[in-house]
Structures are given as structure tokens and as C-alpha cells.
Amino acid sequence: MESKIVWLFIFVILYWAYCIYWGWRSALMAKTASDYFIAGRRLSLWVFVLAATATSFSGWTFMGHPGLVYRDGFQYAYASFYTITIPFTGVLFLKRQWMLGKRYGFVTPGEMLGTYFQGDFIRILTVAVALLYSIPYLGVQLGASGYLFNVLTITDASPKGILSENVGMWLLSLIVFIYVASGGLRAVAYVDTLQCILLALGIIIYGTIALNAMGGWDAMQAGLAKLAATGVGKWGTTKGYGGGDYNAYFAIPGVIQWTAGLGKQTPVGGLWTGIMCLTYMFALMGIQSAPAFTMWSFSNTDPRPFAPQQVWASSFGIGFILFFFTAFTGMGGHLLGGNPAVNQAGLALSKVLPEALAKNPDSIVPHVLNLIAQTSPWLVGLVAVCALAAMQSTGAAYMSTAGGILTRDLYKRYLKPDASHTAQKLAGRLGVLFIVLSALTVATFSKDALVLLGGLAVAFGFQMWTPLAAVCWFPWITRQGATYGLLAGILGVIFTESFGLDILKSIGIDLWGRWPWTIHSAGWGIIFNVPVCVIVSALTQNEQDTAHRMKYHNFLREHATLPASKKGLIPIAWIVTLAWLFFGIGPGAVIGNYIFGEPNAGLKAWTFGMPSIWAWQILFWLLGVAMMWFLAYKMEMSTIPDKEVEALVEDIGDTGLEKPSV
């Protein structure tokens, strides 16, 4: 057996032992339903910081992100700003959700929304969003883990891998199910702490391997300069569609492309226009507005962990890793032999990667790891487990929270309102089993359907912004407005994604393609969501309902209002945030194509010795970290309330009931 396989199994066994240990230990600690579903609201600061970060950045960050940087170049690398936009959602909503959860004893977002709006339809919609998010997203992660395990176990003696992709996927999923079903959210959180460290470590390692293979920083920049001076690449040049006429690997192709009609034509010079980058970030904002993260917020003793997770762990830490090490790997694919056109033009620094990479960009990480398979097999095994941990970190969280949502919002709400804590925990474990089997079944027997559904997941999560905004900020949004707005948003997402387009084509409607006018489906969803929410809310105002909602908002204002000395900062916060969104990840980002030196002008013309678009991204990453610090700390959007939040309800043993606190 090859030494890399031996090391792989050694690290996998150690990793599995850690997972099973925390599943067993957490099961012993889970005395009540609250203990099982939201860790008894007692997660420690650093556990949440690391666990929430691991949940936010999945195996797609580890495997798929560098592959897309390779495929589309720096125009796609704007997606790395999700290290800021994902926790930006948390800044807006997590603290206030925690306060409501602590005050009123909510365990799931459905309980919070159903109680706040005094209606069950929005509660059912929340369950639907949780399932539509969790099952395809989990299926993608588990499928990717099986694929990785299969690739890494290929040897001369087993050219198809020791374990097939499906067998590997089911085996790896069994371990995740055991520790998640056993210990609930607490087990997920403690395993995620290790997974977060492994995710970050793995990206740094393979990025360093790619950089060294290119000959270091200076050699890489010289190679990029030669490539940028040509039109070589998948998309050719941007052809002056508002972003200049440059190699499309080094420029975004304008603000928006109306010439793409209703999305049925391929955008000229690449997909990632300024509007596309902005609306794609909307989609990824859906990660922390998805129902799972509401339960993460409820699981904390206080809001103390929110700000360090949002500002330092995510925005700064993961941001630094992605804007540098992922870029090394993705762009390195062109200079290391992985691009046939670049090789033919004589621009490659070396040819250590196979040209087949162009047909399967997602395989770039395994190919980079193979560069050290002979000299450092132990390191290949370690990074493989880093990848496995990254893929399972998000999946485990969605398994646990979806099981809790099914239990509390369906089983306990409609089937057995007096369910004991023991019965609820059993139902939660069965819910986890249902989620896992559903995801694995789709991943095994219908991979095409999985890909289509996976494209919907985060865009669905973003549609939760309107009901969360209602609960946390805007009492004038009514139950009907939030419900119909959310429903309109879901439909807007579905029918601008491949899944919905196939449905329309089956009934003879074929008027537009995926992501019309280079606007992502999350953008189309919110375009329908917000107007419907506002209009319906305006038409359905009711004094009695408003008075009920104001009970919650008066509580929030009492505990979370800015002191008078800081109210003058509110306009500044709006200006800073909108300016960053516009210039950092939106239409204004076209300036970054050339402001620090035109891409085709040569290395000496580049102000910072790197492509202008890369320098612009790094600049706005740093400005984004500063913005997040300002909002989270200075504007007190993620800090501990000055006034203590007193709980009105508490768990009382094994009855599953709640009563007012004494």
C-alpha cells in the first residue's frame, strides 16, 4: 500500500476518534431538549467563534473556490469577499435574535417567527426553507467528501480507488451521523472547533505548495504579467463592455450585461460583472440568515462571541487566507501547466499540473497535493483530512439544526405538544437520520438533481432577510407581508435557477435563462421579496397585531438602543456600508480593473507589483474588516447589552414544558 494511503487512514482514524468522543460526551451532557438542540444556551466564547466560522465556510471553500478562481480568474475572486458578507448578516441579526431567544425561550427560528407574527404559515415556510437549504447543501458536501476520498485512495494497484465514490460517501456520512445524532449541537460545536483549524491549515498548506511550485512571489507576478498582456484564456478579453478591454482573467466585464438579454446568451468576457458579484454575495449572505444560524445564536450564554467571530475569525482571518492562498492556488493552475492555451502560448512557468485540469477545475486541489505525494506523503494525508473536515463542518451543523426544527416546529407543535425532553431528543435523532438519508439518496441516485438543488440553497437562505428584519428591526412589517414576501422570494429564486427553468420548459415556457442580465437568483428573489413584503404590509396594518409586535421591539429598544453619544454615528455607518458594497463588491468595482495599473501594461506599470484587480480586492478586504469592526464594536451591533436580559421561561426537567421563571 502506498505510504500516502497509510498516512491518510492514520489521520482519518484519529479524526474520527475525536468526533466520536465528542458525540459520546455531549450525549451524556444533553439532559433536556434545550441541551440537545441548542447546547443548553451555554456554548463558550471560543467554541462558538471557531464553530460558527467552520459552519460558515464549508468544503466548497476548500475545494470548489480555488477551482473557480482557476476557471474564471480574478473576476471570480471577488467571491472571496464572502468572508465579510457572510458575517455581515450576523452583525445585523445575531445579537437581536439571541436577545429574543434568551428572553422568550425560543429554540428554533420557527418558534420565534410563529410567536412574533402569531401565525403558523410563516413557521411552516421556515421549516421548508430549512429543508430546502439543508438537504441539497448537505448532499453536495457529503458527495464531495466521497469524491475526495475516492481520488486520494487511487493507487497503481487500485486505479479506480480503494473505495468507490458512493461507498466512501456513505461510510464517511455514517461517522457524521453518529456524533451529530448522539450529542446534538454541542457535539457539532466541539468537533467544528477542530474542523475550523483544519480548514484554515489545509488552505494555507496547498496555497504554499502552489506558490513554491511557481518559484515564489516574484516569479508568480512576472508570470501573471505576461499572461495579462495577452488575450489567452477561457473568456478571452472583456471587449470594452464597461470594464475596459483586458484579459478576462484580470478584469470584471463591466457593471451589467444587458446584451445578454434575459440570460439566454453567454455574457461577453465572463460572467462576473459588478452586479453579478454583488448579487452573488447576496446569496452567500444567506448562510448566516438561514434557519440554522438562528439556532447557533440561541446556543450562546451571551453575545460576547459574535463580534470576534464576525470581525477577526471570519473577515480578517479567513479573508487573509482566501485573498492570498486561494489566489496562489487558483491562478497558479494557469502557470503550472493546467491550462492548455497558456501552455501553447509558451506562458507557463512549469508543467507540473495536467492539462486535464481545464475539464475539471474542482480537481485542482488534489492535483496540487500530488506535487508532494512522493516527498511528503504524511502531509498529503493531513491535508486530505483537512478537506474532509471542511466538507463535514457545515453539513453536521445543518443536520443537527434541521433535526431540531423538524422536532420543535412539526412534531412538538402539531403531533405531541406535551412531548417530554426524552421524546424530543429521540425525535431530533430521527430527524437527523431523515435529513442524512434524504441527502445521501439524492447524492447517490440523482447527482444532476443534487447540483440543481444545491444552486438554490444559499439563495433560499437569503430570502429569510425580510422576516428577520421584521423581527429584529422593523415592527411595521406584518405577518402577511413577511409571509408573502418570503414566498415571492422563494419563487423568484426557483424560476431564475436551472431547477425552475426545467419546470417551466416542461410546460412550454422558455423566455429566459439562468441568472438573467447577470443578476444572481438571490438578487432576483429579493427583487420580488421586498416589494411584495412592503406593499402587503402597507395593506394589512392592524392595531392589535402592531401592539403585539411592539412588545418585542420595545424590549429590543430597551436593551439594544445606542447611547445618545453614539447616535450621530448612524449616518456614518450607512454611508460607510453602502459605499463599501458599491465599490468593493458592486458596480463600482470596475475601477479596480485598472486604477493601480492596466493589466496589459506590464509588471513595472503595476503600482503594487501585482494586478490592479488583486490589489483592489486586498484594499477593500482591509476596508471591509474596518467596516465590520466599526459596526460590530463601535456601533454595538454585536456586543453585550448594557442591561441584562432576563429570561421569562425556563426548562423544567423531563416534561418538555416551559413556565415563567421565578
C-alpha positions in Angstrom: 0.0 0.0 0.0 1.3 3.4 -0.9 2.6 5.5 2.0 0.2 8.4 1.3 -2.7 5.9 1.8 -1.3 4.7 5.1 -1.0 8.3 6.3 -4.5 9.1 5.1 -6.0 6.3 7.1 -4.0 7.2 10.2 -5.2 10.8 10.2 -8.8 9.8 9.3 -8.9 7.3 12.3 -7.6 10.0 14.6 -10.1 12.5 13.3 -13.0 10.0 13.6 -11.9 9.2 17.2 -12.1 12.9 18.1 -15.6 13.1 16.5 -17.0 10.0 18.3 -15.5 11.2 21.6 -17.4 14.5 21.5 -20.6 12.7 20.3 -20.4 10.4 23.4 -19.5 13.1 25.8 -22.2 15.5 24.6 -24.8 12.8 24.7 -24.1 12.4 28.4 -24.5 16.2 28.9 -27.8 16.5 27.0 -30.3 16.2 29.8 -33.0 18.4 28.3 -34.2 19.3 24.8 -32.6 22.6 25.1 -29.3 20.9 26.0 -29.6 18.7 22.9 -30.8 21.2 20.3 -29.0 24.4 21.4 -26.3 23.2 23.8 -28.3 24.5 26.8 -27.5 28.1 25.7 -24.1 27.6 27.2 -21.5 27.5 24.4 -18.2 29.1 25.4 -16.8 32.0 23.6 -14.0 30.3 21.6 -16.1 27.3 20.8 -18.7 29.5 19.1 -16.0 31.6 17.4 -14.4 28.6 15.8 -17.5 26.5 15.3 -19.5 29.3 13.6 -16.6 30.0 11.3 -16.3 26.4 10.3 -20.0 26.3 9.6 -19.9 29.4 7.5 -17.0 28.2 5.3 -17.6 24.7 4.0 -15.8 22.2 1.8 -16.8 24.3 -1.1 -14.4 27.0 0.2 -11.7 24.3 0.5 -12.2 22.5 -2.9 -14.5 24.5 -5.2 -13.4 28.1 -4.6 -9.8 27.7 -5.9 -11.2 25.8 -8.8 -13.4 28.6 -9.8 -10.6 31.1 -9.4 -8.7 29.0 -11.8 -11.6 28.7 -14.2 -12.6 32.4 -14.3 -9.6 34.3 -12.9 -9.6 37.3 -10.6 -13.0 38.4 -11.8 -14.4 35.5 -9.8 -12.0 36.1 -6.9 -14.4 38.8 -5.8 -16.3 35.9 -4.3 -13.7 35.8 -1.6 -15.5 38.8 -0.1 -18.0 36.3 1.3 -15.6 36.3 4.3 -17.1 39.7 5.0 -20.6 39.5 3.6 -21.5 36.2 5.4 -20.7 37.6 8.9 -22.2 41.0 7.8 -25.6 39.2 8.0 -24.6 38.1 11.5 -23.9 41.7 12.5 -27.4 42.7 11.5 -29.3 39.8 13.1 -27.5 37.5 15.5 -27.4 39.7 18.7 -31.0 40.7 18.5 -32.1 37.1 17.8 -30.1 35.9 20.8 -31.8 38.5 23.0 -35.3 37.3 21.8 -34.3 33.7 22.3 -33.0 34.3 25.8 -36.0 36.4 26.8 -38.8 34.1 25.5 -37.1 30.7 25.4 -37.2 30.2 21.7 -35.3 27.1 20.4 -35.9 27.3 16.7 -36.5 30.2 14.2 -39.9 28.8 13.5 -40.9 29.3 17.2 -39.6 32.8 17.1 -41.3 33.8 13.9 -44.6 32.0 14.7 -44.8 33.6 18.1 -43.9 37.1 16.9 -46.2 37.0 13.9 -49.0 35.0 15.6 -49.3 32.6 12.7 -48.2 29.2 11.6 -47.9 29.6 7.8 -44.6 31.5 8.1 -43.5 28.9 10.6 -44.1 26.2 8.0 -42.3 28.2 5.4 -39.3 28.5 7.7 -39.3 24.7 8.0 -39.5 24.4 4.2 -36.5 26.8 3.8 -34.6 24.8 6.4 -35.2 21.6 4.5 -34.6 23.1 1.0 -31.4 24.5 2.3 -30.1 21.6 4.4 -30.8 18.6 2.2 -29.1 19.7 -1.1 -26.4 21.6 0.7 -25.6 18.5 2.9 -25.8 16.3 -0.2 -23.2 18.4 -2.0 -20.8 18.3 0.9 -21.2 14.6 1.5 -20.9 13.8 -2.2 -17.7 15.9 -2.4 -16.2 14.1 0.6 -16.8 10.7 -1.1 -15.2 12.0 -4.4 -12.2 13.3 -2.5 -11.7 10.0 -0.6 -12.0 8.1 -3.9 -9.4 10.3 -5.7 -6.9 10.1 -2.8 -7.1 6.3 -2.5 -6.2 5.8 -6.1 -3.1 3.7 -6.4 -1.3 1.7 -9.1 -2.9 -1.4 -7.7 -6.3 0.2 -7.4 -6.6 2.7 -10.3 -10.3 3.3 -9.5 -9.6 3.9 -5.8 -9.7 1.6 -2.8 -13.3 2.8 -2.1 -15.7 3.9 -4.7 -17.2 7.4 -4.5 -20.6 6.3 -3.3 -19.2 3.7 -0.8 -16.8 6.4 0.6 -19.6 8.9 0.8 -21.9 6.6 2.8 -19.1 5.4 5.1 -17.9 8.9 5.9 -21.5 10.1 6.4 -22.1 7.3 9.0 -19.5 8.8 11.3 -21.0 12.3 11.0 -24.5 10.9 11.7 -23.2 9.0 14.8 -21.7 12.0 16.5 -24.4 14.5 15.4 -27.3 12.3 16.4 -25.7 11.3 19.7 -24.6 14.7 21.0 -26.7 17.3 19.2 -25.5 20.8 18.6 -22.9 20.7 21.4 -21.1 17.8 19.7 -21.2 19.6 16.4 -19.8 22.7 18.0 -16.8 21.0 19.7 -16.0 19.0 16.5 -16.3 22.2 14.5 -13.6 23.8 16.6 -11.1 21.3 15.2 -12.6 21.5 11.8 -12.1 25.2 11.6 -8.4 24.9 12.4 -8.0 22.1 9.9 -9.9 24.1 7.2 -7.6 27.1 7.6 -4.5 25.0 7.8 -5.2 23.0 4.7 -5.8 26.0 2.5 -2.6 27.6 3.7 -0.7 24.4 3.0 -1.9 23.8 -0.5 -1.6 27.5 -1.4 2.1 27.4 -0.2 2.7 24.3 -2.3 1.4 26.1 -5.4 3.4 29.3 -4.7 6.6 27.3 -4.2 6.0 25.4 -7.4 5.8 28.7 -9.3 9.1 29.8 -7.9 7.8 32.2 -5.3 6.1 35.6 -5.3 8.3 37.4 -7.8 8.1 34.6 -10.3 4.4 34.4 -10.0 3.9 38.1 -10.6 6.1 38.0 -13.6 4.2 35.1 -15.0 0.8 36.8 -14.3 2.1 40.0 -16.1 2.9 38.0 -19.2 -0.4 36.3 -19.2 -2.3 39.6 -18.6 -0.7 41.1 -21.7 -2.4 38.5 -23.9 -6.0 37.5 -24.7 -5.3 33.9 -23.8 -7.9 32.2 -21.6 -11.3 30.8 -21.3 -13.1 34.1 -21.7 -10.6 35.9 -24.0 -10.9 39.7 -23.3 -13.6 41.8 -21.7 -14.1 43.6 -25.1 -14.9 47.0 -23.6 -18.3 46.1 -22.1 -17.8 48.8 -19.4 -14.7 47.2 -17.8 -12.1 48.0 -20.5 -10.7 45.6 -23.0 -8.4 43.4 -20.9 -7.6 39.7 -20.5 -10.8 38.5 -18.7 -8.7 36.7 -16.1 -7.7 40.1 -14.8 -10.8 42.3 -15.2 -14.5 42.1 -14.5 -16.6 42.5 -17.7 -18.4 45.7 -16.8 -21.2 46.7 -14.5 -24.0 44.6 -16.0 -24.6 43.0 -19.4 -28.0 43.9 -20.8 -26.7 42.5 -24.1 -27.1 39.0 -22.5 -30.8 39.6 -23.0 -32.8 37.7 -20.5 -29.9 35.4 -19.6 -30.1 33.2 -22.7 -26.8 34.4 -24.1 -23.4 33.8 -22.6 -22.0 37.1 -21.1 -19.1 38.5 -23.1 -15.7 38.4 -21.3 -17.0 36.3 -18.4 -20.0 36.0 -16.1 -18.7 38.1 -13.1 -20.0 41.6 -13.8 -20.2 44.1 -11.0 -23.9 43.3 -10.5 -23.3 39.6 -10.6 -20.6 39.9 -7.9 -22.9 41.9 -5.7 -25.9 39.6 -6.1 -23.8 36.5 -5.7 -22.7 38.0 -2.4 -26.3 38.4 -1.5 -26.7 34.6 -2.0 -23.8 33.9 0.4 -25.2 36.3 2.9 -27.9 33.6 3.1 -25.6 31.4 5.1 -26.0 33.3 8.3 -29.6 34.2 7.7 -30.6 30.6 7.1 -32.6 29.0 10.0 -29.6 27.0 11.2 -27.7 30.2 12.3 -30.7 31.4 14.3 -30.2 28.3 16.4 -26.5 29.0 16.6 -27.3 32.4 18.0 -29.7 30.9 20.6 -26.9 28.5 21.8 -24.7 31.1 23.4 -24.6 32.2 27.0 -24.4 35.9 25.8 -23.5 37.8 22.6 -19.8 38.1 23.6 -18.6 35.7 20.9 -20.4 37.3 18.0 -18.0 40.3 17.4 -14.7 38.3 17.4 -16.2 35.7 15.1 -17.5 38.2 12.7 -14.6 40.6 12.6 -11.4 38.7 13.4 -12.0 35.0 12.7 -14.1 35.4 9.6 -13.5 38.8 8.0 -9.8 39.1 8.9 -8.5 35.5 9.4 -10.4 33.6 6.7 -10.3 36.7 4.5 -6.5 36.8 4.6 -6.3 33.1 3.7 -8.6 33.3 0.7 -7.3 36.6 -0.8 -3.8 35.2 -0.8 -3.5 31.4 -0.6 -6.6 30.6 -2.6 -5.4 33.1 -5.2 -2.0 31.4 -5.3 -3.7 28.0 -6.0 -6.3 29.2 -8.5 -4.1 31.5 -10.6 -1.2 29.1 -10.2 -3.2 26.5 -12.1 -2.6 28.6 -15.3 1.1 29.0 -14.7 1.8 25.4 -13.7 0.7 23.6 -16.8 -3.0 23.2 -16.1 -4.2 25.4 -18.9 -3.6 24.1 -22.5 -4.0 27.5 -24.1 -1.4 29.0 -21.7 0.9 26.1 -22.4 0.5 26.6 -26.2 1.3 30.3 -25.9 4.5 29.4 -24.0 3.5 31.3 -20.9 3.6 28.5 -18.3 6.3 28.7 -15.7 6.4 24.9 -15.5 4.1 22.0 -16.5 3.7 20.0 -13.3 -0.1 20.0 -13.4 -2.1 18.1 -16.1 -3.9 19.8 -18.9 -7.0 17.7 -18.0 -7.5 20.2 -15.1 -9.2 22.5 -17.6 -12.0 20.0 -17.9 -12.5 19.6 -14.2 -11.4 22.7 -12.3 -12.7 21.3 -9.0 -9.8 18.8 -9.1 -7.1 21.5 -8.7 -6.5 20.9 -5.0 -5.9 17.1 -5.3 -3.6 17.8 -8.3 -1.6 20.4 -6.3 -1.3 17.9 -3.4 0.0 15.3 -5.8 3.1 17.5 -6.3 4.3 16.5 -2.8 2.9 13.0 -2.7 6.3 11.4 -3.1 8.3 13.6 -0.9 5.8 14.3 1.9 3.1 11.6 1.9 2.2 12.4 5.5 1.4 16.0 4.5 -0.9 14.8 1.8 -2.8 12.6 4.4 -3.1 15.6 6.7 -4.4 18.0 4.1 -6.9 15.3 2.9 -8.3 15.1 6.4 -8.4 18.9 6.5 -10.5 18.7 3.3 -12.7 16.1 4.9 -13.2 18.2 8.0 -14.1 21.2 5.9 -16.7 19.3 4.0 -18.3 17.9 7.1 -18.3 21.0 9.2 -21.2 22.7 7.6 -23.1 19.5 6.9 -23.0 18.5 10.5 -24.4 21.8 11.6 -27.3 21.6 9.2 -28.1 18.0 10.1 -28.3 19.0 13.8 -30.4 22.2 13.4 -32.7 20.7 10.8 -33.4 17.8 13.1 -34.3 20.3 15.8 -36.5 22.3 13.5 -38.4 19.2 12.5 -38.9 18.2 16.1 -39.9 21.5 17.6 -41.9 23.0 14.7 -43.7 19.9 13.4 -43.6 17.0 16.0 -43.9 19.1 19.2 -46.1 21.8 17.6 -48.7 19.6 15.9 -48.3 15.9 16.9 -47.4 15.9 20.6 -47.3 19.3 22.3 -46.6 17.8 25.7 -43.6 15.7 24.4 -41.0 15.1 27.1 -37.4 16.0 26.7 -36.6 12.4 26.1 -39.2 12.1 23.4 -37.9 15.3 21.8 -34.3 14.1 21.7 -35.4 10.9 20.1 -37.4 12.8 17.5 -34.4 15.0 16.9 -32.2 12.0 16.3 -34.8 10.6 13.9 -34.9 14.0 12.2 -31.1 13.9 11.7 -31.5 10.4 10.2 -34.2 11.6 7.8 -32.0 14.6 6.7 -28.9 12.4 6.1 -30.7 9.6 4.3 -32.5 12.2 2.1 -29.2 13.9 1.2 -27.4 10.7 0.6 -30.2 9.3 -1.6 -30.2 12.3 -3.8 -26.4 12.4 -4.0 -26.3 8.7 -4.8 -29.1 8.3 -7.4 -29.6 11.7 -8.9 -26.4 13.8 -8.9 -27.8 16.1 -11.6 -30.8 16.9 -9.4 -28.4 17.5 -6.5 -26.4 20.0 -8.5 -29.6 21.8 -9.5 -31.0 21.9 -5.9 -27.6 22.9 -4.5 -27.7 26.0 -6.5 -30.9 27.0 -4.7 -29.7 26.5 -1.1 -27.9 29.7 -0.1 -30.3 31.9 -2.3 -33.2 30.5 -0.3 -31.4 31.4 3.0 -31.0 35.0 1.8 -34.8 35.3 1.4 -35.1 35.0 5.2 -33.8 38.6 5.4 -37.3 40.0 5.3 -38.8 38.1 8.2 -35.6 38.5 10.3 -35.6 42.2 9.5 -39.2 42.4 10.7 -38.4 40.6 14.0 -35.2 42.5 14.7 -35.7 45.9 13.3 -39.0 46.9 11.6 -42.3 46.5 13.5 -44.3 47.8 10.6 -43.7 44.6 8.6 -46.9 42.5 9.1 -47.3 38.7 9.2 -48.9 38.8 5.8 -46.1 41.0 4.4 -43.3 38.8 5.7 -45.1 35.6 4.6 -46.0 36.6 1.1 -42.7 38.4 0.6 -40.8 35.2 1.7 -43.0 33.1 -0.6 -42.4 35.5 -3.6 -38.7 35.5 -2.9 -38.6 31.7 -2.9 -40.4 31.6 -6.2 -38.1 34.3 -7.6 -35.1 32.1 -6.8 -36.6 28.9 -8.2 -37.5 30.4 -11.5 -34.2 32.0 -12.2 -32.2 28.8 -11.4 -31.9 25.7 -13.6 -34.2 23.7 -11.4 -37.1 26.1 -12.0 -36.3 26.7 -15.7 -36.6 23.0 -16.3 -40.1 23.1 -14.7 -41.1 26.0 -17.0 -39.7 24.3 -20.1 -41.7 21.2 -19.3 -44.9 23.3 -19.7 -43.7 25.1 -22.8 -42.3 28.3 -21.2 -38.8 29.2 -22.3 -38.4 33.0 -22.1 -35.2 33.5 -20.1 -32.1 31.6 -18.9 -30.3 31.2 -15.6 -29.4 34.4 -13.9 -30.9 36.9 -16.4 -28.9 40.1 -17.1 -26.1 38.7 -14.9 -28.2 39.0 -11.8 -27.9 36.0 -9.5 -31.1 34.2 -8.4 -30.6 35.5 -4.8 -30.9 39.0 -6.3 -34.0 38.1 -8.3 -35.5 36.6 -5.2 -35.0 39.7 -3.1 -36.2 41.9 -6.0 -39.6 40.1 -5.7 -39.4 39.6 -2.0 -39.0 43.2 -0.7 -41.7 44.9 -2.8 -44.3 42.2 -2.0 -43.4 42.4 1.7 -43.7 46.3 1.7 -46.9 46.5 -0.3 -48.7 43.7 1.5 -47.6 45.1 4.9 -48.9 48.5 4.0 -52.3 47.0 3.1 -52.6 44.8 6.2 -51.8 47.0 9.1 -53.8 46.2 12.3 -53.6 48.0 15.6 -53.9 44.8 17.7 -51.2 43.0 15.8 -48.9 46.0 15.8 -49.3 46.3 19.6 -48.3 42.6 19.9 -45.2 43.1 17.7 -44.2 46.3 19.6 -43.9 44.2 22.8 -40.8 42.6 21.3 -39.5 45.8 19.7 -39.9 47.7 22.9 -37.8 45.1 24.7 -35.1 45.3 21.9 -35.1 49.1 22.1 -34.7 49.0 25.9 -31.7 46.6 25.7 -30.1 47.3 22.3 -30.5 51.0 21.6 -27.4 53.0 21.0 -26.5 55.5 23.7 -27.2 59.1 22.8 -23.4 59.8 22.5 -23.2 57.4 19.5 -26.5 58.2 17.6 -24.6 60.7 15.5 -22.6 57.8 14.1 -25.7 56.2 12.4 -25.5 58.2 9.2 -21.8 57.5 9.0 -22.5 53.7 9.4 -25.0 53.9 6.5 -22.6 55.8 4.2 -19.6 53.5 5.0 -21.6 50.3 4.4 -23.3 51.4 1.2 -20.0 52.8 -0.2 -18.2 49.6 0.6 -21.0 47.5 -1.0 -20.9 49.7 -4.2 -17.2 50.0 -4.7 -16.0 46.8 -3.0 -18.3 44.1 -4.4 -20.7 46.0 -6.7 -20.8 48.2 -9.8 -18.0 50.5 -8.6 -15.6 47.5 -8.6 -14.9 48.1 -12.3 -12.5 50.8 -11.2 -10.3 48.1 -9.7 -9.6 46.7 -13.2 -7.1 49.4 -14.0 -6.7 52.0 -11.1 -3.4 50.5 -10.0 -2.1 49.9 -13.5 -3.7 48.5 -16.6 -3.4 44.7 -16.6 -1.7 44.6 -20.1 0.8 47.4 -19.3 3.4 45.1 -17.8 4.8 44.4 -14.3 6.6 47.7 -14.0 3.3 49.6 -14.5 1.6 47.8 -11.7 1.6 50.2 -8.6 1.9 47.4 -6.0 3.7 44.9 -8.2 0.5 42.8 -8.7 -2.5 43.0 -11.0 -4.7 46.1 -10.2 -7.8 43.9 -9.6 -6.0 41.9 -7.0 -4.6 45.0 -5.2 -8.2 46.5 -5.3 -9.6 43.3 -3.7 -6.9 43.3 -1.0 -7.6 47.0 -0.3 -11.3 46.6 0.0 -10.8 43.4 2.1 -8.9 45.6 4.6 -11.5 48.3 4.4 -14.2 45.6 4.9 -12.5 44.4 8.1 -12.5 48.0 9.3 -16.2 48.4 8.4 -17.1 45.2 10.3 -15.1 46.4 13.3 -17.0 49.7 13.2 -20.4 48.0 13.0 -19.8 45.2 15.4 -17.9 47.0 18.2 -18.3 50.8 17.7 -22.0 50.7 16.7 -22.5 47.9 19.4 -24.4 45.6 16.9 -22.6 42.5 18.3 -21.6 43.5 21.8 -23.2 42.5 25.2 -26.3 44.6 26.0 -25.7 47.1 28.8 -28.8 45.9 30.5 -29.1 42.2 31.5 -31.6 40.2 29.5 -33.9 38.3 32.0 -35.4 35.0 30.7 -39.2 34.7 31.0 -39.2 31.0 30.5 -37.1 28.0 31.6 -36.8 24.3 31.1 -38.3 22.3 34.0 -37.0 18.7 33.9 -38.3 16.0 31.7 -41.8 17.3 31.0 -40.9 19.2 27.9 -43.0 22.2 29.1 -41.9 25.7 29.9 -43.0 28.0 32.6 -42.3 31.6 33.7 -39.1 32.0 35.6 -39.4 32.6 39.3 
